[in-house]
Amino acid sequence: MNQLRCQKCSALIVSRKFSKCTTCGVNLSSSLVMTSEQAKKVAEIDQHTKNVHEASLKWHSQMPSQDLRRGGSH
Ligand SMILES: [Zn+2]
């Protein structure tokens, strides 16, 4: 879990549900609630998931179903 801090008073932001800092009351910008780096990471993961999903769809349509069990160990 990522810990976020208030940009003004550096208080730990315990919940992203609050739009204001619980300590100093400053408005927490959306960029703080989710930093651009995090947003980028989320977008990358999202894209990756999409790619994997699309690849698996292709793979499924190409491979006989019995071969699916072989790669099933995580
Ligand atoms: Zn604060």
N, CA, C, O and the ligand as a Tripos MOL2 file, in Angstrom:
@<TRIPOS>MOLECULE
protein
  297   295    75     0     0
PROTEIN
NO_CHARGES

@<TRIPOS>ATOM
      1 N           0.8320   -1.2000    0.0000 N.3       1 MET1
      2 CA          0.0000    0.0000    0.0000 C.3       1 MET1
      3 C           0.8730    1.2590    0.0000 C.2       1 MET1
      4 O           1.7910    1.3930    0.8100 O.2       1 MET1
      5 N           0.5820    2.1460   -0.8900 N.am      2 ASN2
      6 CA          1.3500    3.3850   -0.9440 C.3       2 ASN2
      7 C           0.8520    4.3690    0.1120 C.2       2 ASN2
      8 O          -0.3490    4.5420    0.3190 O.2       2 ASN2
      9 N           1.8160    5.0050    0.7680 N.am      3 GLN3
     10 CA          1.4440    6.0050    1.7540 C.3       3 GLN3
     11 C           1.6330    7.3840    1.1550 C.2       3 GLN3
     12 O           2.6930    7.7230    0.6300 O.2       3 GLN3
     13 N           0.5820    8.1580    1.2490 N.am      4 LEU4
     14 CA          0.6160    9.4990    0.6840 C.3       4 LEU4
     15 C           0.6910   10.5200    1.7950 C.2       4 LEU4
     16 O           0.1860   10.3120    2.8980 O.2       4 LEU4
     17 N           1.3390   11.6360    1.4750 N.am      5 ARG5
     18 CA          1.4590   12.6980    2.4600 C.3       5 ARG5
     19 C           0.9220   14.0080    1.9080 C.2       5 ARG5
     20 O           0.9760   14.2780    0.7080 O.2       5 ARG5
     21 N           0.4030   14.8100    2.8260 N.am      6 CYS6
     22 CA         -0.1150   16.1230    2.4680 C.3       6 CYS6
     23 C           1.0120   16.9670    1.8830 C.2       6 CYS6
     24 O           2.1310   16.9870    2.3950 O.2       6 CYS6
     25 N           0.6890   17.6600    0.8030 N.am      7 GLN7
     26 CA          1.6960   18.4970    0.1450 C.3       7 GLN7
     27 C           2.0340   19.7320    0.9810 C.2       7 GLN7
     28 O           3.0830   20.3450    0.7850 O.2       7 GLN7
     29 N           1.1580   20.0940    1.9010 N.am      8 LYS8
     30 CA          1.3600   21.3000    2.7000 C.3       8 LYS8
     31 C           2.0150   21.0020    4.0480 C.2       8 LYS8
     32 O           3.0260   21.6080    4.4020 O.2       8 LYS8
     33 N           1.4270   20.0600    4.8000 N.am      9 CYS9
     34 CA          1.9290   19.8120    6.1570 C.3       9 CYS9
     35 C           2.6140   18.4540    6.2880 C.2       9 CYS9
     36 O           3.1140   18.1020    7.3560 O.2       9 CYS9
     37 N           2.6300   17.7140    5.2170 N.am     10 SER10
     38 CA          3.2790   16.3970    5.1820 C.3      10 SER10
     39 C           2.6540   15.3820    6.1310 C.2      10 SER10
     40 O           3.2710   14.3760    6.4790 O.2      10 SER10
     41 N           1.4170   15.6630    6.5440 N.am     11 ALA11
     42 CA          0.7120   14.6760    7.3540 C.3      11 ALA11
     43 C           0.3680   13.4760    6.5010 C.2      11 ALA11
     44 O           0.1040   13.5870    5.3040 O.2      11 ALA11
     45 N           0.3780   12.3290    7.1480 N.am     12 LEU12
     46 CA          0.0400   11.1200    6.4300 C.3      12 LEU12
     47 C          -1.4380   11.1330    6.0690 C.2      12 LEU12
     48 O          -2.3000   11.3720    6.9150 O.2      12 LEU12
     49 N          -1.7110   10.8740    4.8090 N.am     13 ILE13
     50 CA         -3.0990   10.8330    4.3650 C.3      13 ILE13
     51 C          -3.5930    9.4000    4.5170 C.2      13 ILE13
     52 O          -3.1900    8.4840    3.8000 O.2      13 ILE13
     53 N          -4.4960    9.2580    5.4980 N.am     14 VAL14
     54 CA         -4.8940    7.9060    5.8720 C.3      14 VAL14
     55 C          -5.9110    7.3140    4.9120 C.2      14 VAL14
     56 O          -6.0120    6.0950    4.7740 O.2      14 VAL14
     57 N          -6.6590    8.1790    4.2550 N.am     15 SER15
     58 CA         -7.6630    7.6520    3.3390 C.3      15 SER15
     59 C          -7.7910    8.5470    2.1250 C.2      15 SER15
     60 O          -7.8250    9.7710    2.2430 O.2      15 SER15
     61 N          -7.8610    7.9370    0.9710 N.am     16 ARG16
     62 CA         -8.0390    8.7060   -0.2600 C.3      16 ARG16
     63 C          -9.4800    9.1660   -0.4210 C.2      16 ARG16
     64 O          -9.8120    9.9340   -1.3240 O.2      16 ARG16
     65 N         -10.3260    8.6760    0.4780 N.am     17 LYS17
     66 CA        -11.7350    9.0660    0.3810 C.3      17 LYS17
     67 C         -11.9120   10.5410    0.7240 C.2      17 LYS17
     68 O         -12.8380   11.1920    0.2400 O.2      17 LYS17
     69 N         -11.0020   11.0720    1.5740 N.am     18 PHE18
     70 CA        -11.1020   12.4700    1.9510 C.3      18 PHE18
     71 C         -10.4540   13.3430    0.8830 C.2      18 PHE18
     72 O          -9.3580   13.0560    0.4010 O.2      18 PHE18
     73 N         -11.1530   14.4070    0.5290 N.am     19 SER19
     74 CA        -10.6100   15.3190   -0.4700 C.3      19 SER19
     75 C          -9.7860   16.4180    0.1910 C.2      19 SER19
     76 O          -9.1150   17.1930   -0.4900 O.2      19 SER19
     77 N          -9.8380   16.4820    1.5330 N.am     20 LYS20
     78 CA         -9.0380   17.4610    2.2590 C.3      20 LYS20
     79 C          -8.1350   16.7560    3.2570 C.2      20 LYS20
     80 O          -8.4380   15.6680    3.7480 O.2      20 LYS20
     81 N          -7.0160   17.4110    3.5400 N.am     21 CYS21
     82 CA         -6.1160   16.8900    4.5640 C.3      21 CYS21
     83 C          -6.8150   16.9440    5.9110 C.2      21 CYS21
     84 O          -7.3910   17.9700    6.2720 O.2      21 CYS21
     85 N          -6.7680   15.8470    6.6570 N.am     22 THR22
     86 CA         -7.4490   15.8010    7.9510 C.3      22 THR22
     87 C          -6.6980   16.6010    9.0070 C.2      22 THR22
     88 O          -7.2490   16.8940   10.0690 O.2      22 THR22
     89 N          -5.4480   16.9570    8.7300 N.am     23 THR23
     90 CA         -4.6420   17.6990    9.6900 C.3      23 THR23
     91 C          -4.7150   19.2070    9.4760 C.2      23 THR23
     92 O          -5.0220   19.9460   10.4110 O.2      23 THR23
     93 N          -4.4400   19.6700    8.2750 N.am     24 CYS24
     94 CA         -4.4050   21.1030    8.0180 C.3      24 CYS24
     95 C          -5.5740   21.5860    7.1690 C.2      24 CYS24
     96 O          -5.7810   22.7910    7.0250 O.2      24 CYS24
     97 N          -6.3310   20.6610    6.6100 N.am     25 GLY25
     98 CA         -7.5420   21.0420    5.8910 C.3      25 GLY25
     99 C          -7.3180   21.5140    4.4650 C.2      25 GLY25
    100 O          -8.2580   21.9560    3.8050 O.2      25 GLY25
    101 N          -6.0860   21.4260    3.9830 N.am     26 VAL26
    102 CA         -5.8150   21.8610    2.6210 C.3      26 VAL26
    103 C          -6.4850   20.8930    1.6370 C.2      26 VAL26
    104 O          -6.5750   19.6880    1.8720 O.2      26 VAL26
    105 N          -6.9410   21.4650    0.5490 N.am     27 ASN27
    106 CA         -7.5300   20.6080   -0.4800 C.3      27 ASN27
    107 C          -6.4610   19.7290   -1.0940 C.2      27 ASN27
    108 O          -5.4050   20.2030   -1.5150 O.2      27 ASN27
    109 N          -6.7510   18.4530   -1.1380 N.am     28 LEU28
    110 CA         -5.7940   17.5280   -1.7380 C.3      28 LEU28
    111 C          -6.1090   17.4180   -3.2260 C.2      28 LEU28
    112 O          -7.1870   16.9870   -3.6350 O.2      28 LEU28
    113 N          -5.1490   17.8160   -3.9900 N.am     29 SER29
    114 CA         -5.3520   17.7840   -5.4330 C.3      29 SER29
    115 C          -5.4220   16.3450   -5.9240 C.2      29 SER29
    116 O          -4.8880   15.4290   -5.3000 O.2      29 SER29
    117 N          -6.0710   16.1740   -7.0180 N.am     30 SER30
    118 CA         -6.1920   14.8300   -7.5850 C.3      30 SER30
    119 C          -4.8220   14.2680   -7.9400 C.2      30 SER30
    120 O          -4.6170   13.0550   -7.9530 O.2      30 SER30
    121 N          -3.8840   15.1730   -8.2300 N.am     31 SER31
    122 CA         -2.5340   14.7190   -8.5570 C.3      31 SER31
    123 C          -1.8360   14.1630   -7.3290 C.2      31 SER31
    124 O          -0.9180   13.3490   -7.4360 O.2      31 SER31
    125 N          -2.2870   14.6170   -6.1440 N.am     32 LEU32
    126 CA         -1.7040   14.0690   -4.9230 C.3      32 LEU32
    127 C          -2.3740   12.7490   -4.5760 C.2      32 LEU32
    128 O          -1.7200   11.7760   -4.2000 O.2      32 LEU32
    129 N          -3.6800   12.7420   -4.7120 N.am     33 VAL33
    130 CA         -4.4310   11.5280   -4.4000 C.3      33 VAL33
    131 C          -3.9290   10.3880   -5.2760 C.2      33 VAL33
    132 O          -3.7360    9.2680   -4.8040 O.2      33 VAL33
    133 N          -3.7260   10.6760   -6.5290 N.am     34 MET34
    134 CA         -3.0410    9.7200   -7.3840 C.3      34 MET34
    135 C          -1.9700   10.4810   -8.1700 C.2      34 MET34
    136 O          -2.2770   11.2520   -9.0790 O.2      34 MET34
    137 N          -0.7350   10.2520   -7.8060 N.am     35 THR35
    138 CA          0.3470   10.9690   -8.4580 C.3      35 THR35
    139 C           0.4290   10.5860   -9.9310 C.2      35 THR35
    140 O          -0.0320    9.5190  -10.3360 O.2      35 THR35
    141 N           1.0100   11.4550  -10.7070 N.am     36 SER36
    142 CA          1.1130   11.1870  -12.1420 C.3      36 SER36
    143 C           1.8870    9.9030  -12.3910 C.2      36 SER36
    144 O           1.6310    9.1720  -13.3480 O.2      36 SER36
    145 N           2.8410    9.6510  -11.5030 N.am     37 GLU37
    146 CA          3.6300    8.4290  -11.6280 C.3      37 GLU37
    147 C           2.7460    7.2030  -11.4070 C.2      37 GLU37
    148 O           2.8200    6.2140  -12.1360 O.2      37 GLU37
    149 N           1.9170    7.3040  -10.3850 N.am     38 GLN38
    150 CA          0.9970    6.2080  -10.0950 C.3      38 GLN38
    151 C          -0.0120    6.0300  -11.2140 C.2      38 GLN38
    152 O          -0.3270    4.9140  -11.6300 O.2      38 GLN38
    153 N          -0.5120    7.1680  -11.6920 N.am     39 ALA39
    154 CA         -1.5000    7.1210  -12.7680 C.3      39 ALA39
    155 C          -0.9050    6.4590  -14.0040 C.2      39 ALA39
    156 O          -1.5580    5.6760  -14.6940 O.2      39 ALA39
    157 N           0.3680    6.8020  -14.2630 N.am     40 LYS40
    158 CA          1.0740    6.2180  -15.4010 C.3      40 LYS40
    159 C           1.2210    4.7090  -15.2090 C.2      40 LYS40
    160 O           1.0150    3.9150  -16.1270 O.2      40 LYS40
    161 N           1.5870    4.3490  -13.9760 N.am     41 LYS41
    162 CA          1.7760    2.9320  -13.6560 C.3      41 LYS41
    163 C           0.4610    2.1690  -13.8250 C.2      41 LYS41
    164 O           0.4190    1.0770  -14.3920 O.2      41 LYS41
    165 N          -0.6020    2.7760  -13.3190 N.am     42 VAL42
    166 CA         -1.9220    2.1510  -13.4360 C.3      42 VAL42
    167 C          -2.2870    1.9920  -14.9070 C.2      42 VAL42
    168 O          -2.8110    0.9580  -15.3230 O.2      42 VAL42
    169 N          -2.0050    3.0270  -15.6830 N.am     43 ALA43
    170 CA         -2.3090    2.9750  -17.1150 C.3      43 ALA43
    171 C          -1.4920    1.8870  -17.8000 C.2      43 ALA43
    172 O          -1.9790    1.1800  -18.6820 O.2      43 ALA43
    173 N          -0.2290    1.7720  -17.3690 N.am     44 GLU44
    174 CA          0.6460    0.7450  -17.9440 C.3      44 GLU44
    175 C           0.1370   -0.6540  -17.6130 C.2      44 GLU44
    176 O           0.0810   -1.5350  -18.4720 O.2      44 GLU44
    177 N          -0.2330   -0.8360  -16.3500 N.am     45 ILE45
    178 CA         -0.7710   -2.1240  -15.9110 C.3      45 ILE45
    179 C          -2.0570   -2.4310  -16.6690 C.2      45 ILE45
    180 O          -2.3020   -3.5600  -17.0950 O.2      45 ILE45
    181 N          -2.8660   -1.3920  -16.8220 N.am     46 ASP46
    182 CA         -4.1170   -1.5270  -17.5370 C.3      46 ASP46
    183 C          -3.8660   -1.9830  -18.9720 C.2      46 ASP46
    184 O          -4.5240   -2.8890  -19.4840 O.2      46 ASP46
    185 N          -2.8980   -1.3290  -19.5990 N.am     47 GLN47
    186 CA         -2.5450   -1.6510  -20.9820 C.3      47 GLN47
    187 C          -1.9810   -3.0590  -21.0720 C.2      47 GLN47
    188 O          -2.2950   -3.8240  -21.9840 O.2      47 GLN47
    189 N          -1.1330   -3.3770  -20.0910 N.am     48 HIS48
    190 CA         -0.5160   -4.7000  -20.0530 C.3      48 HIS48
    191 C          -1.5890   -5.7770  -19.9120 C.2      48 HIS48
    192 O          -1.5730   -6.7880  -20.6130 O.2      48 HIS48
    193 N          -2.5240   -5.5330  -18.9840 N.am     49 THR49
    194 CA         -3.6130   -6.4790  -18.7540 C.3      49 THR49
    195 C          -4.4130   -6.6770  -20.0260 C.2      49 THR49
    196 O          -4.7990   -7.7920  -20.3750 O.2      49 THR49
    197 N          -4.6510   -5.5760  -20.7060 N.am     50 LYS50
    198 CA         -5.4020   -5.6120  -21.9530 C.3      50 LYS50
    199 C          -4.6490   -6.4290  -23.0070 C.2      50 LYS50
    200 O          -5.2280   -7.2500  -23.7180 O.2      50 LYS50
    201 N          -3.3400   -6.1750  -23.0830 N.am     51 ASN51
    202 CA         -2.5120   -6.8970  -24.0470 C.3      51 ASN51
    203 C          -2.5190   -8.3950  -23.7630 C.2      51 ASN51
    204 O          -2.6800   -9.2230  -24.6600 O.2      51 ASN51
    205 N          -2.3370   -8.7150  -22.4750 N.am     52 VAL52
    206 CA         -2.3170  -10.1270  -22.0680 C.3      52 VAL52
    207 C          -3.6500  -10.7770  -22.3930 C.2      52 VAL52
    208 O          -3.7140  -11.9060  -22.8800 O.2      52 VAL52
    209 N          -4.7040  -10.0400  -22.1100 N.am     53 HIS53
    210 CA         -6.0460  -10.5550  -22.3630 C.3      53 HIS53
    211 C          -6.2400  -10.8030  -23.8510 C.2      53 HIS53
    212 O          -6.7420  -11.8520  -24.2540 O.2      53 HIS53
    213 N          -5.8470   -9.8520  -24.6480 N.am     54 GLU54
    214 CA         -5.9950   -9.9980  -26.0960 C.3      54 GLU54
    215 C          -5.1230  -11.1260  -26.6190 C.2      54 GLU54
    216 O          -5.5270  -11.8840  -27.5010 O.2      54 GLU54
    217 N          -3.9080  -11.2280  -26.0580 N.am     55 ALA55
    218 CA         -2.9970  -12.2950  -26.4610 C.3      55 ALA55
    219 C          -3.5860  -13.6510  -26.0900 C.2      55 ALA55
    220 O          -3.5080  -14.6050  -26.8640 O.2      55 ALA55
    221 N          -4.1780  -13.7270  -24.8930 N.am     56 SER56
    222 CA         -4.7500  -14.9910  -24.4410 C.3      56 SER56
    223 C          -5.9540  -15.3650  -25.3000 C.2      56 SER56
    224 O          -6.2140  -16.5430  -25.5460 O.2      56 SER56
    225 N          -6.6730  -14.3640  -25.7460 N.am     57 LEU57
    226 CA         -7.8140  -14.6390  -26.6160 C.3      57 LEU57
    227 C          -7.3400  -15.2610  -27.9250 C.2      57 LEU57
    228 O          -7.9160  -16.2290  -28.4200 O.2      57 LEU57
    229 N          -6.2730  -14.6790  -28.4720 N.am     58 LYS58
    230 CA         -5.6900  -15.2100  -29.7020 C.3      58 LYS58
    231 C          -5.1740  -16.6240  -29.4620 C.2      58 LYS58
    232 O          -5.3990  -17.5470  -30.2450 O.2      58 LYS58
    233 N          -4.4650  -16.7460  -28.3270 N.am     59 TRP59
    234 CA         -3.8470  -18.0100  -27.9600 C.3      59 TRP59
    235 C          -4.9180  -19.0840  -27.8140 C.2      59 TRP59
    236 O          -4.7670  -20.2040  -28.3020 O.2      59 TRP59
    237 N          -6.0070  -18.7200  -27.1310 N.am     60 HIS60
    238 CA         -7.1040  -19.6560  -26.9210 C.3      60 HIS60
    239 C          -7.6610  -20.1580  -28.2430 C.2      60 HIS60
    240 O          -7.9780  -21.3360  -28.4050 O.2      60 HIS60
    241 N          -7.7680  -19.2310  -29.1760 N.am     61 SER61
    242 CA         -8.3870  -19.6060  -30.4420 C.3      61 SER61
    243 C          -7.4480  -20.4520  -31.2970 C.2      61 SER61
    244 O          -7.8780  -21.1510  -32.2140 O.2      61 SER61
    245 N          -6.1380  -20.3730  -30.9730 N.am     62 GLN62
    246 CA         -5.1600  -21.1240  -31.7600 C.3      62 GLN62
    247 C          -4.8280  -22.4850  -31.1450 C.2      62 GLN62
    248 O          -4.5610  -23.4580  -31.8500 O.2      62 GLN62
    249 N          -4.8530  -22.5250  -29.8070 N.am     63 MET63
    250 CA         -4.4250  -23.7380  -29.1230 C.3      63 MET63
    251 C          -5.6130  -24.6350  -28.7720 C.2      63 MET63
    252 O          -6.6960  -24.1540  -28.4390 O.2      63 MET63
    253 N          -5.3910  -25.9300  -28.8530 N.am     64 PRO64
    254 CA         -6.4190  -26.8480  -28.3460 C.3      64 PRO64
    255 C          -6.5590  -26.6880  -26.8380 C.2      64 PRO64
    256 O          -5.5710  -26.4310  -26.1510 O.2      64 PRO64
    257 N          -7.7660  -26.8370  -26.3170 N.am     65 SER65
    258 CA         -8.0400  -26.5180  -24.9200 C.3      65 SER65
    259 C          -7.2350  -27.3720  -23.9530 C.2      65 SER65
    260 O          -6.9520  -26.9200  -22.8430 O.2      65 SER65
    261 N          -6.8620  -28.5630  -24.3200 N.am     66 GLN66
    262 CA         -6.1340  -29.4420  -23.4020 C.3      66 GLN66
    263 C          -4.7340  -28.8920  -23.0920 C.2      66 GLN66
    264 O          -4.1590  -29.2280  -22.0560 O.2      66 GLN66
    265 N          -4.1890  -28.0670  -23.9630 N.am     67 ASP67
    266 CA         -2.8680  -27.5000  -23.7310 C.3      67 ASP67
    267 C          -2.8820  -26.3960  -22.6780 C.2      67 ASP67
    268 O          -1.8220  -26.0000  -22.1930 O.2      67 ASP67
    269 N          -4.0310  -25.9050  -22.3270 N.am     68 LEU68
    270 CA         -4.1410  -24.8320  -21.3480 C.3      68 LEU68
    271 C          -3.6410  -25.2610  -19.9790 C.2      68 LEU68
    272 O          -3.0980  -24.4420  -19.2380 O.2      68 LEU68
    273 N          -3.8100  -26.5140  -19.6330 N.am     69 ARG69
    274 CA         -3.4550  -26.9930  -18.2960 C.3      69 ARG69
    275 C          -1.9440  -26.9330  -18.0510 C.2      69 ARG69
    276 O          -1.5040  -26.7440  -16.9170 O.2      69 ARG69
    277 N          -1.1650  -27.0910  -19.1000 N.am     70 ARG70
    278 CA          0.2880  -27.1360  -18.9370 C.3      70 ARG70
    279 C           0.8600  -25.8420  -18.3620 C.2      70 ARG70
    280 O           1.7640  -25.8780  -17.5270 O.2      70 ARG70
    281 N           0.3450  -24.7180  -18.8010 N.am     71 GLY71
    282 CA          0.8750  -23.4310  -18.3450 C.3      71 GLY71
    283 C           0.1250  -22.8700  -17.1580 C.2      71 GLY71
    284 O           0.1830  -21.6670  -16.9020 O.2      71 GLY71
    285 N          -0.5710  -23.7130  -16.4350 N.am     72 GLY72
    286 CA         -1.4550  -23.2180  -15.3960 C.3      72 GLY72
    287 C          -0.8180  -22.9990  -14.0380 C.2      72 GLY72
    288 O          -1.4860  -22.5440  -13.1090 O.2      72 GLY72
    289 N           0.4770  -23.3170  -13.9030 N.am     73 SER73
    290 CA          1.0820  -23.1640  -12.5920 C.3      73 SER73
    291 C           1.5530  -21.7400  -12.3680 C.2      73 SER73
    292 O           2.3470  -21.2120  -13.1470 O.2      73 SER73
    293 N           1.0630  -21.1130  -11.2990 N.am     74 HIS74
    294 CA          1.4520  -19.7390  -10.9970 C.3      74 HIS74
    295 C           2.4500  -19.7170   -9.8620 C.2      74 HIS74
    296 O           2.9000  -18.6450   -9.4580 O.2      74 HIS74
    297 ZN         -2.0660   18.8760    5.5440 Zn       75 ZN75
@<TRIPOS>BOND
     1     1     2 1
     2     2     3 1
     3     3     4 2
     4     3     5 am
     5     5     6 1
     6     6     7 1
     7     7     8 2
     8     7     9 am
     9     9    10 1
    10    10    11 1
    11    11    12 2
    12    11    13 am
    13    13    14 1
    14    14    15 1
    15    15    16 2
    16    15    17 am
    17    17    18 1
    18    18    19 1
    19    19    20 2
    20    19    21 am
    21    21    22 1
    22    22    23 1
    23    23    24 2
    24    23    25 am
    25    25    26 1
    26    26    27 1
    27    27    28 2
    28    27    29 am
    29    29    30 1
    30    30    31 1
    31    31    32 2
    32    31    33 am
    33    33    34 1
    34    34    35 1
    35    35    36 2
    36    35    37 am
    37    37    38 1
    38    38    39 1
    39    39    40 2
    40    39    41 am
    41    41    42 1
    42    42    43 1
    43    43    44 2
    44    43    45 am
    45    45    46 1
    46    46    47 1
    47    47    48 2
    48    47    49 am
    49    49    50 1
    50    50    51 1
    51    51    52 2
    52    51    53 am
    53    53    54 1
    54    54    55 1
    55    55    56 2
    56    55    57 am
    57    57    58 1
    58    58    59 1
    59    59    60 2
    60    59    61 am
    61    61    62 1
    62    62    63 1
    63    63    64 2
    64    63    65 am
    65    65    66 1
    66    66    67 1
    67    67    68 2
    68    67    69 am
    69    69    70 1
    70    70    71 1
    71    71    72 2
    72    71    73 am
    73    73    74 1
    74    74    75 1
    75    75    76 2
    76    75    77 am
    77    77    78 1
    78    78    79 1
    79    79    80 2
    80    79    81 am
    81    81    82 1
    82    82    83 1
    83    83    84 2
    84    83    85 am
    85    85    86 1
    86    86    87 1
    87    87    88 2
    88    87    89 am
    89    89    90 1
    90    90    91 1
    91    91    92 2
    92    91    93 am
    93    93    94 1
    94    94    95 1
    95    95    96 2
    96    95    97 am
    97    97    98 1
    98    98    99 1
    99    99   100 2
   100    99   101 am
   101   101   102 1
   102   102   103 1
   103   103   104 2
   104   103   105 am
   105   105   106 1
   106   106   107 1
   107   107   108 2
   108   107   109 am
   109   109   110 1
   110   110   111 1
   111   111   112 2
   112   111   113 am
   113   113   114 1
   114   114   115 1
   115   115   116 2
   116   115   117 am
   117   117   118 1
   118   118   119 1
   119   119   120 2
   120   119   121 am
   121   121   122 1
   122   122   123 1
   123   123   124 2
   124   123   125 am
   125   125   126 1
   126   126   127 1
   127   127   128 2
   128   127   129 am
   129   129   130 1
   130   130   131 1
   131   131   132 2
   132   131   133 am
   133   133   134 1
   134   134   135 1
   135   135   136 2
   136   135   137 am
   137   137   138 1
   138   138   139 1
   139   139   140 2
   140   139   141 am
   141   141   142 1
   142   142   143 1
   143   143   144 2
   144   143   145 am
   145   145   146 1
   146   146   147 1
   147   147   148 2
   148   147   149 am
   149   149   150 1
   150   150   151 1
   151   151   152 2
   152   151   153 am
   153   153   154 1
   154   154   155 1
   155   155   156 2
   156   155   157 am
   157   157   158 1
   158   158   159 1
   159   159   160 2
   160   159   161 am
   161   161   162 1
   162   162   163 1
   163   163   164 2
   164   163   165 am
   165   165   166 1
   166   166   167 1
   167   167   168 2
   168   167   169 am
   169   169   170 1
   170   170   171 1
   171   171   172 2
   172   171   173 am
   173   173   174 1
   174   174   175 1
   175   175   176 2
   176   175   177 am
   177   177   178 1
   178   178   179 1
   179   179   180 2
   180   179   181 am
   181   181   182 1
   182   182   183 1
   183   183   184 2
   184   183   185 am
   185   185   186 1
   186   186   187 1
   187   187   188 2
   188   187   189 am
   189   189   190 1
   190   190   191 1
   191   191   192 2
   192   191   193 am
   193   193   194 1
   194   194   195 1
   195   195   196 2
   196   195   197 am
   197   197   198 1
   198   198   199 1
   199   199   200 2
   200   199   201 am
   201   201   202 1
   202   202   203 1
   203   203   204 2
   204   203   205 am
   205   205   206 1
   206   206   207 1
   207   207   208 2
   208   207   209 am
   209   209   210 1
   210   210   211 1
   211   211   212 2
   212   211   213 am
   213   213   214 1
   214   214   215 1
   215   215   216 2
   216   215   217 am
   217   217   218 1
   218   218   219 1
   219   219   220 2
   220   219   221 am
   221   221   222 1
   222   222   223 1
   223   223   224 2
   224   223   225 am
   225   225   226 1
   226   226   227 1
   227   227   228 2
   228   227   229 am
   229   229   230 1
   230   230   231 1
   231   231   232 2
   232   231   233 am
   233   233   234 1
   234   234   235 1
   235   235   236 2
   236   235   237 am
   237   237   238 1
   238   238   239 1
   239   239   240 2
   240   239   241 am
   241   241   242 1
   242   242   243 1
   243   243   244 2
   244   243   245 am
   245   245   246 1
   246   246   247 1
   247   247   248 2
   248   247   249 am
   249   249   250 1
   250   250   251 1
   251   251   252 2
   252   251   253 am
   253   253   254 1
   254   254   255 1
   255   255   256 2
   256   255   257 am
   257   257   258 1
   258   258   259 1
   259   259   260 2
   260   259   261 am
   261   261   262 1
   262   262   263 1
   263   263   264 2
   264   263   265 am
   265   265   266 1
   266   266   267 1
   267   267   268 2
   268   267   269 am
   269   269   270 1
   270   270   271 1
   271   271   272 2
   272   271   273 am
   273   273   274 1
   274   274   275 1
   275   275   276 2
   276   275   277 am
   277   277   278 1
   278   278   279 1
   279   279   280 2
   280   279   281 am
   281   281   282 1
   282   282   283 1
   283   283   284 2
   284   283   285 am
   285   285   286 1
   286   286   287 1
   287   287   288 2
   288   287   289 am
   289   289   290 1
   290   290   291 1
   291   291   292 2
   292   291   293 am
   293   293   294 1
   294   294   295 1
   295   295   296 2
@<TRIPOS>SUBSTRUCTURE
     1 MET1         2 RESIDUE 1 A MET
     2 ASN2         6 RESIDUE 1 A ASN
     3 GLN3        10 RESIDUE 1 A GLN
     4 LEU4        14 RESIDUE 1 A LEU
     5 ARG5        18 RESIDUE 1 A ARG
     6 CYS6        22 RESIDUE 1 A CYS
     7 GLN7        26 RESIDUE 1 A GLN
     8 LYS8        30 RESIDUE 1 A LYS
     9 CYS9        34 RESIDUE 1 A CYS
    10 SER10       38 RESIDUE 1 A SER
    11 ALA11       42 RESIDUE 1 A ALA
    12 LEU12       46 RESIDUE 1 A LEU
    13 ILE13       50 RESIDUE 1 A ILE
    14 VAL14       54 RESIDUE 1 A VAL
    15 SER15       58 RESIDUE 1 A SER
    16 ARG16       62 RESIDUE 1 A ARG
    17 LYS17       66 RESIDUE 1 A LYS
    18 PHE18       70 RESIDUE 1 A PHE
    19 SER19       74 RESIDUE 1 A SER
    20 LYS20       78 RESIDUE 1 A LYS
    21 CYS21       82 RESIDUE 1 A CYS
    22 THR22       86 RESIDUE 1 A THR
    23 THR23       90 RESIDUE 1 A THR
    24 CYS24       94 RESIDUE 1 A CYS
    25 GLY25       98 RESIDUE 1 A GLY
    26 VAL26      102 RESIDUE 1 A VAL
    27 ASN27      106 RESIDUE 1 A ASN
    28 LEU28      110 RESIDUE 1 A LEU
    29 SER29      114 RESIDUE 1 A SER
    30 SER30      118 RESIDUE 1 A SER
    31 SER31      122 RESIDUE 1 A SER
    32 LEU32      126 RESIDUE 1 A LEU
    33 VAL33      130 RESIDUE 1 A VAL
    34 MET34      134 RESIDUE 1 A MET
    35 THR35      138 RESIDUE 1 A THR
    36 SER36      142 RESIDUE 1 A SER
    37 GLU37      146 RESIDUE 1 A GLU
    38 GLN38      150 RESIDUE 1 A GLN
    39 ALA39      154 RESIDUE 1 A ALA
    40 LYS40      158 RESIDUE 1 A LYS
    41 LYS41      162 RESIDUE 1 A LYS
    42 VAL42      166 RESIDUE 1 A VAL
    43 ALA43      170 RESIDUE 1 A ALA
    44 GLU44      174 RESIDUE 1 A GLU
    45 ILE45      178 RESIDUE 1 A ILE
    46 ASP46      182 RESIDUE 1 A ASP
    47 GLN47      186 RESIDUE 1 A GLN
    48 HIS48      190 RESIDUE 1 A HIS
    49 THR49      194 RESIDUE 1 A THR
    50 LYS50      198 RESIDUE 1 A LYS
    51 ASN51      202 RESIDUE 1 A ASN
    52 VAL52      206 RESIDUE 1 A VAL
    53 HIS53      210 RESIDUE 1 A HIS
    54 GLU54      214 RESIDUE 1 A GLU
    55 ALA55      218 RESIDUE 1 A ALA
    56 SER56      222 RESIDUE 1 A SER
    57 LEU57      226 RESIDUE 1 A LEU
    58 LYS58      230 RESIDUE 1 A LYS
    59 TRP59      234 RESIDUE 1 A TRP
    60 HIS60      238 RESIDUE 1 A HIS
    61 SER61      242 RESIDUE 1 A SER
    62 GLN62      246 RESIDUE 1 A GLN
    63 MET63      250 RESIDUE 1 A MET
    64 PRO64      254 RESIDUE 1 A PRO
    65 SER65      258 RESIDUE 1 A SER
    66 GLN66      262 RESIDUE 1 A GLN
    67 ASP67      266 RESIDUE 1 A ASP
    68 LEU68      270 RESIDUE 1 A LEU
    69 ARG69      274 RESIDUE 1 A ARG
    70 ARG70      278 RESIDUE 1 A ARG
    71 GLY71      282 RESIDUE 1 A GLY
    72 GLY72      286 RESIDUE 1 A GLY
    73 SER73      290 RESIDUE 1 A SER
    74 HIS74      294 RESIDUE 1 A HIS
    75 ZN75       297 GROUP 0 **** ****
